[in-house]
Amino acid sequence: MSFKPYALCNALGKTCRVLIQPRKLNNNKYGVLLGVCTGSRVIKGIGGSAAFCADCGRERVEGVTIAEVGADLKPIAGTEEYYPCDTLLLSCGLIPENELSRGMGVELHPVTGGPMVNESLETGIEGVFSAGNALHVHDLVDYVSEEAAAAGRNAAQFALAGNANEVCTQRICIELSGGIRYAVPSAIAPDRIQNSLTIRMRVGSVMKNKRLNVIINGEKIISRPRPVMAPGEMEQVVIMKDMLDKYAKVESILITTEDM
């Protein structure tokens, strides 16, 4: 994995200034989550619209200067605040490290930075599968293990089938709305699903008192209450095969949210 390209300047043994490039949020504000600590005590926690400059000191962090930014992502003069501290906490977006996928010509997802995959976790290149943090960044290692097992199982089945692999006759793109940023997989072949299909996703901002819905051919088949959803916590839904088999043909799959 690698950090998204935030500007970070550092020099050991010299007084240095660090500018953390802010991130544009859905509400058109900018910021990255930041905490300022001294000892084991957090003395300042910041998120939302602030952007930050940090004065790091010489041998270690001695204090930080925090400033708001404008639409041009530059600090606004006169908004600076200095906090003496010994620790600076940053939460920066992560993207998968996909030099191998990119080198093979695998199509990458514009949001996750990982490969586009189908219900088998197979990429757009036949016989190439992806899972875990190479596919999209996870917050729970349990999900990484589950995906790895599924991708390995599907790859083994592909290898054993050889030339007998079925040709996909129908591929349904999973549609998203209601603040959901992405879903994995992004497209499926309903007739290839064996027992169930797990779809994992993230929302673009903190959402409260919502229902997470799965709608097939215009019919709501799953509706889960979600008191709180946040970008840092992955959501998932499991679609059972019999939910799909009730339709003579699956025309559309939509995952969306609505108020509770």
RAUR-V830162 format. One record per residue. N is the residue number from 1. RES is the residue in one small letter. PSI is psi in whole degrees, 0 to 359 (none if undefined). OMEGA is omega in radians with two decimals (* if undefined). Layout:
# RAUR-V830162
N|RES|PSI|OMEGA / N|RES|PSI|OMEGA
This chain:
# RAUR-V830162
1|m|159|3.11 / 2|s|156|3.10 / 3|f|145|2.95 / 4|k|157|-2.95 / 5|p|82|2.99 / 6|y|141|3.14 / 7|a|124|-3.10 / 8|l|116|-3.13 / 9|c|131|-3.09 / 10|n|145|3.11 / 11|a|116|-3.13 / 12|l|139|3.08 / 13|g|1|3.13 / 14|k|149|3.01 / 15|t|125|-3.09 / 16|c|160|-3.13 / 17|r|132|-3.09 / 18|v|127|3.05 / 19|l|117|3.09 / 20|i|113|-3.11 / 21|q|124|-3.07 / 22|p|160|-3.11 / 23|r|135|3.13 / 24|k|127|-3.12 / 25|l|174|-3.08 / 26|n|333|-3.13 / 27|n|17|3.11 / 28|n|17|2.99 / 29|k|173|-3.05 / 30|y|152|3.03 / 31|g|161|2.90 / 32|v|153|3.13 / 33|l|134|-3.08 / 34|l|142|3.06 / 35|g|144|3.09 / 36|v|125|-3.03 / 37|c|151|2.93 / 38|t|126|-3.00 / 39|g|235|3.10 / 40|s|11|-3.05 / 41|r|127|3.06 / 42|v|122|-3.11 / 43|i|348|3.14 / 44|k|124|3.05 / 45|g|132|-3.00 / 46|i|142|3.03 / 47|g|183|3.07 / 48|g|241|-2.90 / 49|s|358|-3.13 / 50|a|151|2.96 / 51|a|165|-2.77 / 52|f|140|2.94 / 53|c|143|-3.08 / 54|a|125|3.02 / 55|d|112|-2.92 / 56|c|342|-3.08 / 57|g|193|-3.05 / 58|r|289|-3.09 / 59|e|332|-3.14 / 60|r|177|3.14 / 61|v|131|3.10 / 62|e|339|3.13 / 63|g|165|3.13 / 64|v|148|3.03 / 65|t|126|-3.07 / 66|i|136|-3.14 / 67|a|151|3.01 / 68|e|160|3.10 / 69|v|159|3.08 / 70|g|190|-3.12 / 71|a|340|3.14 / 72|d|6|3.12 / 73|l|19|3.10 / 74|k|144|3.13 / 75|p|142|3.13 / 76|i|120|-3.13 / 77|a|138|3.10 / 78|g|354|-3.14 / 79|t|3|-3.07 / 80|e|142|3.03 / 81|e|134|-3.14 / 82|y|135|3.10 / 83|y|119|3.02 / 84|p|136|-3.10 / 85|c|172|3.08 / 86|d|1|3.14 / 87|t|140|3.09 / 88|l|123|-3.12 / 89|l|129|3.13 / 90|l|141|3.01 / 91|s|108|-3.07 / 92|c|145|3.13 / 93|g|145|3.12 / 94|l|151|3.03 / 95|i|152|3.12 / 96|p|150|3.02 / 97|e|108|-2.97 / 98|n|41|3.09 / 99|e|321|-3.13 / 100|l|313|3.14 / 101|s|315|-3.11 / 102|r|320|3.14 / 103|g|332|3.12 / 104|m|348|-3.11 / 105|g|19|3.11 / 106|v|136|3.10 / 107|e|129|-3.11 / 108|l|147|-3.14 / 109|h|134|-3.09 / 110|p|340|-3.14 / 111|v|309|-3.06 / 112|t|332|-3.04 / 113|g|357|3.10 / 114|g|178|-3.10 / 115|p|151|2.93 / 116|m|129|-3.09 / 117|v|163|3.10 / 118|n|195|-3.09 / 119|e|338|3.13 / 120|s|5|-3.04 / 121|l|27|3.09 / 122|e|137|-3.14 / 123|t|185|3.12 / 124|g|348|3.06 / 125|i|120|-3.07 / 126|e|130|3.10 / 127|g|2|3.10 / 128|v|120|-3.06 / 129|f|156|-3.12 / 130|s|147|-3.13 / 131|a|169|3.06 / 132|g|213|-3.07 / 133|n|351|2.99 / 134|a|341|-3.13 / 135|l|307|3.01 / 136|h|150|-3.03 / 137|v|129|-3.09 / 138|h|158|3.01 / 139|d|344|3.12 / 140|l|129|3.13 / 141|v|336|3.10 / 142|d|318|3.14 / 143|y|323|3.10 / 144|v|314|-3.13 / 145|s|318|3.14 / 146|e|316|3.14 / 147|e|320|-3.14 / 148|a|318|3.13 / 149|a|317|-3.13 / 150|a|316|-3.14 / 151|a|319|3.12 / 152|g|318|3.11 / 153|r|316|-3.13 / 154|n|324|3.10 / 155|a|322|3.12 / 156|a|318|3.11 / 157|q|321|3.12 / 158|f|315|-3.11 / 159|a|320|-3.13 / 160|l|326|-3.11 / 161|a|329|3.13 / 162|g|232|-3.12 / 163|n|353|-3.12 / 164|a|4|3.13 / 165|n|136|-3.10 / 166|e|144|3.04 / 167|v|126|-3.11 / 168|c|126|-3.13 / 169|t|343|-3.12 / 170|q|128|3.10 / 171|r|124|-3.11 / 172|i|123|3.04 / 173|c|134|3.11 / 174|i|119|-3.13 / 175|e|147|-3.10 / 176|l|144|3.03 / 177|s|181|3.09 / 178|g|27|3.07 / 179|g|7|3.09 / 180|i|125|-3.03 / 181|r|317|-3.11 / 182|y|164|3.05 / 183|a|147|3.08 / 184|v|121|0.07 / 185|p|167|-3.14 / 186|s|344|3.10 / 187|a|148|-3.09 / 188|i|158|2.95 / 189|a|105|-3.04 / 190|p|324|-3.09 / 191|d|349|3.13 / 192|r|352|-3.14 / 193|i|128|-3.03 / 194|q|299|-3.12 / 195|n|315|-3.12 / 196|s|165|3.11 / 197|l|123|3.08 / 198|t|125|3.10 / 199|i|125|3.12 / 200|r|147|-3.01 / 201|m|168|3.03 / 202|r|148|3.04 / 203|v|165|-3.08 / 204|g|346|-3.13 / 205|s|168|3.12 / 206|v|129|-3.12 / 207|m|137|-3.10 / 208|k|148|3.07 / 209|n|57|-3.14 / 210|k|166|2.92 / 211|r|137|3.09 / 212|l|117|-3.00 / 213|n|143|2.96 / 214|v|124|-3.06 / 215|i|121|3.12 / 216|i|127|-3.12 / 217|n|37|3.11 / 218|g|358|-3.11 / 219|e|130|-3.14 / 220|k|115|-3.10 / 221|i|339|3.08 / 222|i|134|3.07 / 223|s|108|-3.07 / 224|r|129|3.05 / 225|p|135|3.12 / 226|r|97|3.14 / 227|p|322|3.12 / 228|v|132|2.95 / 229|m|140|-3.09 / 230|a|152|-3.12 / 231|p|329|-3.09 / 232|g|355|-3.12 / 233|e|118|-3.10 / 234|m|139|3.06 / 235|e|156|3.05 / 236|q|151|3.01 / 237|v|149|3.12 / 238|v|119|3.11 / 239|i|119|3.13 / 240|m|151|-3.10 / 241|k|323|-3.12 / 242|d|339|3.05 / 243|m|328|3.12 / 244|l|325|-3.07 / 245|d|342|-3.13 / 246|k|346|3.13 / 247|y|134|3.08 / 248|a|324|3.07 / 249|k|127|3.09 / 250|v|116|-3.10 / 251|e|327|-3.08 / 252|s|149|3.03 / 253|i|121|-3.13 / 254|l|131|3.02 / 255|i|126|-3.05 / 256|t|178|3.09 / 257|t|159|3.03 / 258|e|160|3.13 / 259|d|144|3.10 / 260|m|none|*
